[in-house]
Amino acid sequence: MAKTNPLEFLQQVRSETEKVTWPTRRETAITTVMVLIMAVASAVFFMLVDWMIRIGLSALLSIGG
């Protein structure tokens, strides 16, 4: 791998960051809200699944004991 000097490296970094399409403030806000909604939905889903498994196991164990 060829070595580059620090100045050339910084110039390459700058040229690459100019190619990035940055999201708007609105896009960032919408994406953040969607992530929060999905996190809450996932938490509720797994809480319900855990609750159903706990009820099922409790019923199964009470039959034997």
N, CA, C, O and CB atoms as a CASP TS submission, in Angstrom:
PFRMAT TS
TARGET T0000
AUTHOR 0000-0000-0000
METHOD Language model
MODEL 1
PARENT N/A
ATOM      1  N   MET     1       0.842  -1.168   0.000  1.00  0.00           N
ATOM      2  CA  MET     1       0.000   0.000   0.000  1.00  0.00           C
ATOM      3  C   MET     1       0.895   1.241   0.000  1.00  0.00           C
ATOM      4  O   MET     1       1.821   1.358   0.802  1.00  0.00           O
ATOM      5  CB  MET     1      -0.962  -0.008   1.218  1.00  0.00           C
ATOM      6  N   ALA     2       0.598   2.151  -0.908  1.00  0.00           N
ATOM      7  CA  ALA     2       1.422   3.355  -1.034  1.00  0.00           C
ATOM      8  C   ALA     2       1.176   4.294   0.145  1.00  0.00           C
ATOM      9  O   ALA     2       0.046   4.450   0.609  1.00  0.00           O
ATOM     10  CB  ALA     2       1.128   4.078  -2.367  1.00  0.00           C
ATOM     11  N   LYS     3       2.238   4.907   0.612  1.00  0.00           N
ATOM     12  CA  LYS     3       2.117   5.850   1.725  1.00  0.00           C
ATOM     13  C   LYS     3       1.840   7.242   1.155  1.00  0.00           C
ATOM     14  O   LYS     3       2.402   7.640   0.135  1.00  0.00           O
ATOM     15  CB  LYS     3       3.414   5.854   2.611  1.00  0.00           C
ATOM     16  N   THR     4       0.959   7.966   1.844  1.00  0.00           N
ATOM     17  CA  THR     4       0.676   9.342   1.448  1.00  0.00           C
ATOM     18  C   THR     4       1.074  10.253   2.593  1.00  0.00           C
ATOM     19  O   THR     4       1.038   9.872   3.763  1.00  0.00           O
ATOM     20  CB  THR     4      -0.829   9.534   1.074  1.00  0.00           C
ATOM     21  N   ASN     5       1.450  11.454   2.227  1.00  0.00           N
ATOM     22  CA  ASN     5       1.808  12.392   3.287  1.00  0.00           C
ATOM     23  C   ASN     5       0.536  12.954   3.928  1.00  0.00           C
ATOM     24  O   ASN     5      -0.534  12.876   3.324  1.00  0.00           O
ATOM     25  CB  ASN     5       2.697  13.540   2.731  1.00  0.00           C
ATOM     26  N   PRO     6       0.628  13.509   5.117  1.00  0.00           N
ATOM     27  CA  PRO     6      -0.563  13.976   5.838  1.00  0.00           C
ATOM     28  C   PRO     6      -1.350  15.047   5.079  1.00  0.00           C
ATOM     29  O   PRO     6      -2.579  15.056   5.145  1.00  0.00           O
ATOM     30  CB  PRO     6      -0.158  14.519   7.187  1.00  0.00           C
ATOM     31  N   LEU     7      -0.688  15.932   4.375  1.00  0.00           N
ATOM     32  CA  LEU     7      -1.392  16.981   3.644  1.00  0.00           C
ATOM     33  C   LEU     7      -2.231  16.380   2.519  1.00  0.00           C
ATOM     34  O   LEU     7      -3.379  16.776   2.317  1.00  0.00           O
ATOM     35  CB  LEU     7      -0.396  18.005   3.077  1.00  0.00           C
ATOM     36  N   GLU     8      -1.668  15.444   1.802  1.00  0.00           N
ATOM     37  CA  GLU     8      -2.403  14.788   0.720  1.00  0.00           C
ATOM     38  C   GLU     8      -3.594  13.999   1.281  1.00  0.00           C
ATOM     39  O   GLU     8      -4.676  13.982   0.693  1.00  0.00           O
ATOM     40  CB  GLU     8      -1.465  13.851  -0.081  1.00  0.00           C
ATOM     41  N   PHE     9      -3.376  13.356   2.415  1.00  0.00           N
ATOM     42  CA  PHE     9      -4.452  12.612   3.053  1.00  0.00           C
ATOM     43  C   PHE     9      -5.610  13.542   3.422  1.00  0.00           C
ATOM     44  O   PHE     9      -6.769  13.218   3.164  1.00  0.00           O
ATOM     45  CB  PHE     9      -3.931  11.886   4.303  1.00  0.00           C
ATOM     46  N   LEU    10      -5.305  14.687   4.019  1.00  0.00           N
ATOM     47  CA  LEU    10      -6.354  15.644   4.389  1.00  0.00           C
ATOM     48  C   LEU    10      -7.092  16.174   3.171  1.00  0.00           C
ATOM     49  O   LEU    10      -8.301  16.399   3.224  1.00  0.00           O
ATOM     50  CB  LEU    10      -5.758  16.805   5.171  1.00  0.00           C
ATOM     51  N   GLN    11      -6.372  16.375   2.074  1.00  0.00           N
ATOM     52  CA  GLN    11      -7.025  16.814   0.834  1.00  0.00           C
ATOM     53  C   GLN    11      -7.968  15.730   0.311  1.00  0.00           C
ATOM     54  O   GLN    11      -9.052  16.038  -0.185  1.00  0.00           O
ATOM     55  CB  GLN    11      -5.968  17.166  -0.240  1.00  0.00           C
ATOM     56  N   GLN    12      -7.570  14.491   0.417  1.00  0.00           N
ATOM     57  CA  GLN    12      -8.432  13.388  -0.016  1.00  0.00           C
ATOM     58  C   GLN    12      -9.672  13.275   0.877  1.00  0.00           C
ATOM     59  O   GLN    12     -10.776  13.030   0.390  1.00  0.00           O
ATOM     60  CB  GLN    12      -7.648  12.061  -0.005  1.00  0.00           C
ATOM     61  N   VAL    13      -9.481  13.452   2.159  1.00  0.00           N
ATOM     62  CA  VAL    13     -10.612  13.410   3.088  1.00  0.00           C
ATOM     63  C   VAL    13     -11.588  14.523   2.772  1.00  0.00           C
ATOM     64  O   VAL    13     -12.798  14.297   2.748  1.00  0.00           O
ATOM     65  CB  VAL    13     -10.131  13.521   4.544  1.00  0.00           C
ATOM     66  N   ARG    14     -11.086  15.712   2.530  1.00  0.00           N
ATOM     67  CA  ARG    14     -11.949  16.850   2.212  1.00  0.00           C
ATOM     68  C   ARG    14     -12.729  16.602   0.921  1.00  0.00           C
ATOM     69  O   ARG    14     -13.923  16.895   0.849  1.00  0.00           O
ATOM     70  CB  ARG    14     -11.115  18.135   2.087  1.00  0.00           C
ATOM     71  N   SER    15     -12.055  16.064  -0.100  1.00  0.00           N
ATOM     72  CA  SER    15     -12.745  15.817  -1.366  1.00  0.00           C
ATOM     73  C   SER    15     -13.810  14.734  -1.207  1.00  0.00           C
ATOM     74  O   SER    15     -14.854  14.795  -1.857  1.00  0.00           O
ATOM     75  CB  SER    15     -11.739  15.414  -2.454  1.00  0.00           C
ATOM     76  N   GLU    16     -13.557  13.748  -0.355  1.00  0.00           N
ATOM     77  CA  GLU    16     -14.550  12.700  -0.131  1.00  0.00           C
ATOM     78  C   GLU    16     -15.751  13.220   0.654  1.00  0.00           C
ATOM     79  O   GLU    16     -16.885  12.836   0.366  1.00  0.00           O
ATOM     80  CB  GLU    16     -13.918  11.526   0.605  1.00  0.00           C
ATOM     81  N   THR    17     -15.520  14.088   1.642  1.00  0.00           N
ATOM     82  CA  THR    17     -16.648  14.623   2.412  1.00  0.00           C
ATOM     83  C   THR    17     -17.510  15.548   1.576  1.00  0.00           C
ATOM     84  O   THR    17     -18.692  15.719   1.877  1.00  0.00           O
ATOM     85  CB  THR    17     -16.146  15.363   3.640  1.00  0.00           C
ATOM     86  N   GLU    18     -16.954  16.149   0.537  1.00  0.00           N
ATOM     87  CA  GLU    18     -17.761  16.986  -0.350  1.00  0.00           C
ATOM     88  C   GLU    18     -18.721  16.145  -1.183  1.00  0.00           C
ATOM     89  O   GLU    18     -19.733  16.661  -1.659  1.00  0.00           O
ATOM     90  CB  GLU    18     -16.859  17.810  -1.268  1.00  0.00           C
ATOM     91  N   LYS    19     -18.425  14.863  -1.366  1.00  0.00           N
ATOM     92  CA  LYS    19     -19.280  13.977  -2.147  1.00  0.00           C
ATOM     93  C   LYS    19     -20.468  13.456  -1.343  1.00  0.00           C
ATOM     94  O   LYS    19     -21.413  12.915  -1.916  1.00  0.00           O
ATOM     95  CB  LYS    19     -18.470  12.813  -2.671  1.00  0.00           C
ATOM     96  N   VAL    20     -20.428  13.616  -0.015  1.00  0.00           N
ATOM     97  CA  VAL    20     -21.477  13.089   0.845  1.00  0.00           C
ATOM     98  C   VAL    20     -22.738  13.926   0.695  1.00  0.00           C
ATOM     99  O   VAL    20     -22.685  15.156   0.675  1.00  0.00           O
ATOM    100  CB  VAL    20     -21.017  13.061   2.313  1.00  0.00           C
ATOM    101  N   THR    21     -23.883  13.235   0.589  1.00  0.00           N
ATOM    102  CA  THR    21     -25.167  13.927   0.572  1.00  0.00           C
ATOM    103  C   THR    21     -25.702  13.929   1.995  1.00  0.00           C
ATOM    104  O   THR    21     -26.136  12.894   2.502  1.00  0.00           O
ATOM    105  CB  THR    21     -26.181  13.249  -0.420  1.00  0.00           C
ATOM    106  N   TRP    22     -25.672  15.077   2.631  1.00  0.00           N
ATOM    107  CA  TRP    22     -26.088  15.179   4.022  1.00  0.00           C
ATOM    108  C   TRP    22     -27.598  15.329   4.097  1.00  0.00           C
ATOM    109  O   TRP    22     -28.182  16.034   3.273  1.00  0.00           O
ATOM    110  CB  TRP    22     -25.392  16.361   4.718  1.00  0.00           C
ATOM    111  N   PRO    23     -28.248  14.684   5.064  1.00  0.00           N
ATOM    112  CA  PRO    23     -29.707  14.810   5.186  1.00  0.00           C
ATOM    113  C   PRO    23     -30.096  16.190   5.708  1.00  0.00           C
ATOM    114  O   PRO    23     -29.332  16.856   6.406  1.00  0.00           O
ATOM    115  CB  PRO    23     -30.265  13.720   6.117  1.00  0.00           C
ATOM    116  N   THR    24     -31.300  16.590   5.347  1.00  0.00           N
ATOM    117  CA  THR    24     -31.805  17.866   5.848  1.00  0.00           C
ATOM    118  C   THR    24     -32.237  17.702   7.299  1.00  0.00           C
ATOM    119  O   THR    24     -32.317  16.585   7.812  1.00  0.00           O
ATOM    120  CB  THR    24     -32.985  18.380   4.977  1.00  0.00           C
ATOM    121  N   ARG    25     -32.513  18.814   7.947  1.00  0.00           N
ATOM    122  CA  ARG    25     -32.966  18.771   9.337  1.00  0.00           C
ATOM    123  C   ARG    25     -34.297  18.015   9.436  1.00  0.00           C
ATOM    124  O   ARG    25     -34.516  17.260  10.384  1.00  0.00           O
ATOM    125  CB  ARG    25     -33.114  20.208   9.908  1.00  0.00           C
ATOM    126  N   ARG    26     -35.181  18.220   8.455  1.00  0.00           N
ATOM    127  CA  ARG    26     -36.483  17.542   8.450  1.00  0.00           C
ATOM    128  C   ARG    26     -36.302  16.032   8.292  1.00  0.00           C
ATOM    129  O   ARG    26     -36.947  15.261   9.002  1.00  0.00           O
ATOM    130  CB  ARG    26     -37.378  18.093   7.317  1.00  0.00           C
ATOM    131  N   GLU    27     -35.440  15.600   7.378  1.00  0.00           N
ATOM    132  CA  GLU    27     -35.184  14.182   7.172  1.00  0.00           C
ATOM    133  C   GLU    27     -34.611  13.541   8.437  1.00  0.00           C
ATOM    134  O   GLU    27     -34.979  12.425   8.804  1.00  0.00           O
ATOM    135  CB  GLU    27     -34.226  13.981   5.992  1.00  0.00           C
ATOM    136  N   THR    28     -33.714  14.258   9.090  1.00  0.00           N
ATOM    137  CA  THR    28     -33.118  13.743  10.328  1.00  0.00           C
ATOM    138  C   THR    28     -34.175  13.602  11.427  1.00  0.00           C
ATOM    139  O   THR    28     -34.186  12.612  12.158  1.00  0.00           O
ATOM    140  CB  THR    28     -31.980  14.670  10.804  1.00  0.00           C
ATOM    141  N   ALA    29     -35.054  14.586  11.540  1.00  0.00           N
ATOM    142  CA  ALA    29     -36.105  14.543  12.564  1.00  0.00           C
ATOM    143  C   ALA    29     -37.063  13.386  12.290  1.00  0.00           C
ATOM    144  O   ALA    29     -37.422  12.649  13.208  1.00  0.00           O
ATOM    145  CB  ALA    29     -36.882  15.883  12.611  1.00  0.00           C
ATOM    146  N   ILE    30     -37.479  13.220  11.032  1.00  0.00           N
ATOM    147  CA  ILE    30     -38.408  12.143  10.680  1.00  0.00           C
ATOM    148  C   ILE    30     -37.772  10.784  10.952  1.00  0.00           C
ATOM    149  O   ILE    30     -38.415   9.890  11.502  1.00  0.00           O
ATOM    150  CB  ILE    30     -38.830  12.250   9.199  1.00  0.00           C
ATOM    151  N   THR    31     -36.517  10.633  10.568  1.00  0.00           N
ATOM    152  CA  THR    31     -35.819   9.373  10.785  1.00  0.00           C
ATOM    153  C   THR    31     -35.680   9.076  12.272  1.00  0.00           C
ATOM    154  O   THR    31     -35.847   7.931  12.694  1.00  0.00           O
ATOM    155  CB  THR    31     -34.444   9.404  10.122  1.00  0.00           C
ATOM    156  N   THR    32     -35.377  10.089  13.064  1.00  0.00           N
ATOM    157  CA  THR    32     -35.250   9.909  14.510  1.00  0.00           C
ATOM    158  C   THR    32     -36.569   9.460  15.125  1.00  0.00           C
ATOM    159  O   THR    32     -36.596   8.551  15.953  1.00  0.00           O
ATOM    160  CB  THR    32     -34.778  11.206  15.170  1.00  0.00           C
ATOM    161  N   VAL    33     -37.657  10.097  14.719  1.00  0.00           N
ATOM    162  CA  VAL    33     -38.975   9.724  15.242  1.00  0.00           C
ATOM    163  C   VAL    33     -39.316   8.292  14.837  1.00  0.00           C
ATOM    164  O   VAL    33     -39.850   7.534  15.646  1.00  0.00           O
ATOM    165  CB  VAL    33     -40.064  10.702  14.732  1.00  0.00           C
ATOM    166  N   MET    34     -39.017   7.914  13.600  1.00  0.00           N
ATOM    167  CA  MET    34     -39.296   6.550  13.148  1.00  0.00           C
ATOM    168  C   MET    34     -38.495   5.525  13.943  1.00  0.00           C
ATOM    169  O   MET    34     -39.015   4.466  14.295  1.00  0.00           O
ATOM    170  CB  MET    34     -38.986   6.411  11.657  1.00  0.00           C
ATOM    171  N   VAL    35     -37.242   5.831  14.223  1.00  0.00           N
ATOM    172  CA  VAL    35     -36.412   4.913  15.021  1.00  0.00           C
ATOM    173  C   VAL    35     -36.989   4.769  16.428  1.00  0.00           C
ATOM    174  O   VAL    35     -37.048   3.662  16.962  1.00  0.00           O
ATOM    175  CB  VAL    35     -34.943   5.417  15.090  1.00  0.00           C
ATOM    176  N   LEU    36     -37.408   5.869  17.025  1.00  0.00           N
ATOM    177  CA  LEU    36     -37.994   5.804  18.366  1.00  0.00           C
ATOM    178  C   LEU    36     -39.284   4.995  18.368  1.00  0.00           C
ATOM    179  O   LEU    36     -39.521   4.202  19.280  1.00  0.00           O
ATOM    180  CB  LEU    36     -38.262   7.213  18.898  1.00  0.00           C
ATOM    181  N   ILE    37     -40.123   5.192  17.344  1.00  0.00           N
ATOM    182  CA  ILE    37     -41.373   4.436  17.242  1.00  0.00           C
ATOM    183  C   ILE    37     -41.083   2.942  17.104  1.00  0.00           C
ATOM    184  O   ILE    37     -41.722   2.120  17.760  1.00  0.00           O
ATOM    185  CB  ILE    37     -42.212   4.931  16.042  1.00  0.00           C
ATOM    186  N   MET    38     -40.124   2.593  16.256  1.00  0.00           N
ATOM    187  CA  MET    38     -39.788   1.184  16.060  1.00  0.00           C
ATOM    188  C   MET    38     -39.182   0.575  17.334  1.00  0.00           C
ATOM    189  O   MET    38     -39.438  -0.590  17.641  1.00  0.00           O
ATOM    190  CB  MET    38     -38.808   1.031  14.883  1.00  0.00           C
ATOM    191  N   ALA    39     -38.395   1.342  18.065  1.00  0.00           N
ATOM    192  CA  ALA    39     -37.812   0.845  19.314  1.00  0.00           C
ATOM    193  C   ALA    39     -38.909   0.572  20.341  1.00  0.00           C
ATOM    194  O   ALA    39     -38.876  -0.449  21.028  1.00  0.00           O
ATOM    195  CB  ALA    39     -36.791   1.859  19.879  1.00  0.00           C
ATOM    196  N   VAL    40     -39.872   1.471  20.447  1.00  0.00           N
ATOM    197  CA  VAL    40     -40.977   1.272  21.390  1.00  0.00           C
ATOM    198  C   VAL    40     -41.831   0.088  20.953  1.00  0.00           C
ATOM    199  O   VAL    40     -42.221  -0.730  21.786  1.00  0.00           O
ATOM    200  CB  VAL    40     -41.845   2.549  21.499  1.00  0.00           C
ATOM    201  N   ALA    41     -42.127  -0.016  19.651  1.00  0.00           N
ATOM    202  CA  ALA    41     -42.930  -1.129  19.146  1.00  0.00           C
ATOM    203  C   ALA    41     -42.229  -2.461  19.404  1.00  0.00           C
ATOM    204  O   ALA    41     -42.871  -3.436  19.795  1.00  0.00           O
ATOM    205  CB  ALA    41     -43.208  -0.956  17.641  1.00  0.00           C
ATOM    206  N   SER    42     -40.923  -2.505  19.188  1.00  0.00           N
ATOM    207  CA  SER    42     -40.167  -3.736  19.442  1.00  0.00           C
ATOM    208  C   SER    42     -40.182  -4.080  20.923  1.00  0.00           C
ATOM    209  O   SER    42     -40.345  -5.244  21.286  1.00  0.00           O
ATOM    210  CB  SER    42     -38.718  -3.595  18.947  1.00  0.00           C
ATOM    211  N   ALA    43     -40.015  -3.091  21.771  1.00  0.00           N
ATOM    212  CA  ALA    43     -40.021  -3.326  23.216  1.00  0.00           C
ATOM    213  C   ALA    43     -41.372  -3.873  23.666  1.00  0.00           C
ATOM    214  O   ALA    43     -41.428  -4.805  24.467  1.00  0.00           O
ATOM    215  CB  ALA    43     -39.694  -2.027  23.977  1.00  0.00           C
ATOM    216  N   VAL    44     -42.458  -3.298  23.156  1.00  0.00           N
ATOM    217  CA  VAL    44     -43.793  -3.769  23.529  1.00  0.00           C
ATOM    218  C   VAL    44     -44.009  -5.190  23.021  1.00  0.00           C
ATOM    219  O   VAL    44     -44.548  -6.032  23.739  1.00  0.00           O
ATOM    220  CB  VAL    44     -44.883  -2.826  22.971  1.00  0.00           C
ATOM    221  N   PHE    45     -43.589  -5.461  21.780  1.00  0.00           N
ATOM    222  CA  PHE    45     -43.738  -6.806  21.209  1.00  0.00           C
ATOM    223  C   PHE    45     -43.020  -7.837  22.059  1.00  0.00           C
ATOM    224  O   PHE    45     -43.609  -8.854  22.425  1.00  0.00           O
ATOM    225  CB  PHE    45     -43.202  -6.847  19.773  1.00  0.00           C
ATOM    226  N   PHE    46     -41.753  -7.591  22.379  1.00  0.00           N
ATOM    227  CA  PHE    46     -40.994  -8.562  23.159  1.00  0.00           C
ATOM    228  C   PHE    46     -41.504  -8.673  24.594  1.00  0.00           C
ATOM    229  O   PHE    46     -41.405  -9.742  25.198  1.00  0.00           O
ATOM    230  CB  PHE    46     -39.526  -8.186  23.164  1.00  0.00           C
ATOM    231  N   MET    47     -42.043  -7.596  25.147  1.00  0.00           N
ATOM    232  CA  MET    47     -42.634  -7.663  26.466  1.00  0.00           C
ATOM    233  C   MET    47     -43.851  -8.588  26.453  1.00  0.00           C
ATOM    234  O   MET    47     -44.030  -9.398  27.362  1.00  0.00           O
ATOM    235  CB  MET    47     -43.024  -6.262  26.952  1.00  0.00           C
ATOM    236  N   LEU    48     -44.692  -8.463  25.409  1.00  0.00           N
ATOM    237  CA  LEU    48     -45.866  -9.318  25.299  1.00  0.00           C
ATOM    238  C   LEU    48     -45.487 -10.777  25.074  1.00  0.00           C
ATOM    239  O   LEU    48     -46.085 -11.672  25.670  1.00  0.00           O
ATOM    240  CB  LEU    48     -46.756  -8.837  24.170  1.00  0.00           C
ATOM    241  N   VAL    49     -44.500 -11.019  24.223  1.00  0.00           N
ATOM    242  CA  VAL    49     -44.042 -12.385  23.989  1.00  0.00           C
ATOM    243  C   VAL    49     -43.489 -12.974  25.284  1.00  0.00           C
ATOM    244  O   VAL    49     -43.781 -14.124  25.612  1.00  0.00           O
ATOM    245  CB  VAL    49     -42.970 -12.422  22.874  1.00  0.00           C
ATOM    246  N   ASP    50     -42.698 -12.204  26.017  1.00  0.00           N
ATOM    247  CA  ASP    50     -42.148 -12.666  27.289  1.00  0.00           C
ATOM    248  C   ASP    50     -43.262 -12.973  28.273  1.00  0.00           C
ATOM    249  O   ASP    50     -43.204 -13.982  28.977  1.00  0.00           O
ATOM    250  CB  ASP    50     -41.196 -11.620  27.878  1.00  0.00           C
ATOM    251  N   TRP    51     -44.265 -12.127  28.331  1.00  0.00           N
ATOM    252  CA  TRP    51     -45.398 -12.321  29.225  1.00  0.00           C
ATOM    253  C   TRP    51     -46.148 -13.603  28.881  1.00  0.00           C
ATOM    254  O   TRP    51     -46.518 -14.366  29.773  1.00  0.00           O
ATOM    255  CB  TRP    51     -46.343 -11.120  29.158  1.00  0.00           C
ATOM    256  N   MET    52     -46.375 -13.842  27.576  1.00  0.00           N
ATOM    257  CA  MET    52     -47.087 -15.054  27.156  1.00  0.00           C
ATOM    258  C   MET    52     -46.269 -16.306  27.475  1.00  0.00           C
ATOM    259  O   MET    52     -46.833 -17.311  27.909  1.00  0.00           O
ATOM    260  CB  MET    52     -47.402 -14.998  25.649  1.00  0.00           C
ATOM    261  N   ILE    53     -44.973 -16.262  27.271  1.00  0.00           N
ATOM    262  CA  ILE    53     -44.122 -17.408  27.608  1.00  0.00           C
ATOM    263  C   ILE    53     -44.142 -17.660  29.113  1.00  0.00           C
ATOM    264  O   ILE    53     -44.207 -18.809  29.550  1.00  0.00           O
ATOM    265  CB  ILE    53     -42.673 -17.173  27.123  1.00  0.00           C
ATOM    266  N   ARG    54     -44.086 -16.588  29.908  1.00  0.00           N
ATOM    267  CA  ARG    54     -44.117 -16.732  31.360  1.00  0.00           C
ATOM    268  C   ARG    54     -45.434 -17.356  31.821  1.00  0.00           C
ATOM    269  O   ARG    54     -45.431 -18.231  32.686  1.00  0.00           O
ATOM    270  CB  ARG    54     -43.910 -15.371  32.035  1.00  0.00           C
ATOM    271  N   ILE    55     -46.565 -16.912  31.250  1.00  0.00           N
ATOM    272  CA  ILE    55     -47.873 -17.483  31.594  1.00  0.00           C
ATOM    273  C   ILE    55     -47.913 -18.962  31.214  1.00  0.00           C
ATOM    274  O   ILE    55     -48.375 -19.798  31.990  1.00  0.00           O
ATOM    275  CB  ILE    55     -49.016 -16.710  30.882  1.00  0.00           C
ATOM    276  N   GLY    56     -47.425 -19.275  30.012  1.00  0.00           N
ATOM    277  CA  GLY    56     -47.411 -20.660  29.550  1.00  0.00           C
ATOM    278  C   GLY    56     -46.549 -21.554  30.432  1.00  0.00           C
ATOM    279  O   GLY    56     -46.962 -22.658  30.790  1.00  0.00           O
ATOM    280  N   LEU    57     -45.376 -21.094  30.778  1.00  0.00           N
ATOM    281  CA  LEU    57     -44.482 -21.889  31.644  1.00  0.00           C
ATOM    282  C   LEU    57     -45.067 -22.048  33.045  1.00  0.00           C
ATOM    283  O   LEU    57     -44.973 -23.118  33.645  1.00  0.00           O
ATOM    284  CB  LEU    57     -43.089 -21.229  31.732  1.00  0.00           C
ATOM    285  N   SER    58     -45.659 -20.997  33.551  1.00  0.00           N
ATOM    286  CA  SER    58     -46.280 -21.094  34.877  1.00  0.00           C
ATOM    287  C   SER    58     -47.401 -22.122  34.874  1.00  0.00           C
ATOM    288  O   SER    58     -47.533 -22.912  35.809  1.00  0.00           O
ATOM    289  CB  SER    58     -46.822 -19.726  35.324  1.00  0.00           C
ATOM    290  N   ALA    59     -48.215 -22.108  33.808  1.00  0.00           N
ATOM    291  CA  ALA    59     -49.303 -23.086  33.713  1.00  0.00           C
ATOM    292  C   ALA    59     -48.744 -24.498  33.583  1.00  0.00           C
ATOM    293  O   ALA    59     -49.258 -25.432  34.198  1.00  0.00           O
ATOM    294  CB  ALA    59     -50.220 -22.764  32.514  1.00  0.00           C
ATOM    295  N   LEU    60     -47.706 -24.652  32.795  1.00  0.00           N
ATOM    296  CA  LEU    60     -47.094 -25.969  32.591  1.00  0.00           C
ATOM    297  C   LEU    60     -46.472 -26.497  33.880  1.00  0.00           C
ATOM    298  O   LEU    60     -46.608 -27.678  34.199  1.00  0.00           O
ATOM    299  CB  LEU    60     -46.030 -25.899  31.490  1.00  0.00           C
ATOM    300  N   LEU    61     -45.801 -25.638  34.608  1.00  0.00           N
ATOM    301  CA  LEU    61     -45.156 -26.069  35.849  1.00  0.00           C
ATOM    302  C   LEU    61     -46.170 -26.323  36.966  1.00  0.00           C
ATOM    303  O   LEU    61     -45.933 -27.157  37.840  1.00  0.00           O
ATOM    304  CB  LEU    61     -44.144 -25.023  36.300  1.00  0.00           C
ATOM    305  N   SER    62     -47.284 -25.619  36.942  1.00  0.00           N
ATOM    306  CA  SER    62     -48.300 -25.838  37.986  1.00  0.00           C
ATOM    307  C   SER    62     -49.012 -27.166  37.783  1.00  0.00           C
ATOM    308  O   SER    62     -49.529 -27.745  38.737  1.00  0.00           O
ATOM    309  CB  SER    62     -49.326 -24.691  37.992  1.00  0.00           C
ATOM    310  N   ILE    63     -49.043 -27.656  36.535  1.00  0.00           N
ATOM    311  CA  ILE    63     -49.672 -28.959  36.283  1.00  0.00           C
ATOM    312  C   ILE    63     -48.851 -30.059  36.966  1.00  0.00           C
ATOM    313  O   ILE    63     -49.415 -30.971  37.571  1.00  0.00           O
ATOM    314  CB  ILE    63     -49.792 -29.235  34.745  1.00  0.00           C
ATOM    315  N   GLY    64     -47.539 -29.973  36.871  1.00  0.00           N
ATOM    316  CA  GLY    64     -46.682 -31.008  37.451  1.00  0.00           C
ATOM    317  C   GLY    64     -46.565 -30.918  38.968  1.00  0.00           C
ATOM    318  O   GLY    64     -46.216 -31.902  39.621  1.00  0.00           O
ATOM    319  N   GLY    65     -46.846 -29.773  39.523  1.00  0.00           N
ATOM    320  CA  GLY    65     -46.578 -29.639  40.955  1.00  0.00           C
ATOM    321  C   GLY    65     -47.800 -29.404  41.713  1.00  0.00           C
ATOM    322  O   GLY    65     -47.751 -29.268  42.936  1.00  0.00           O
TER
END
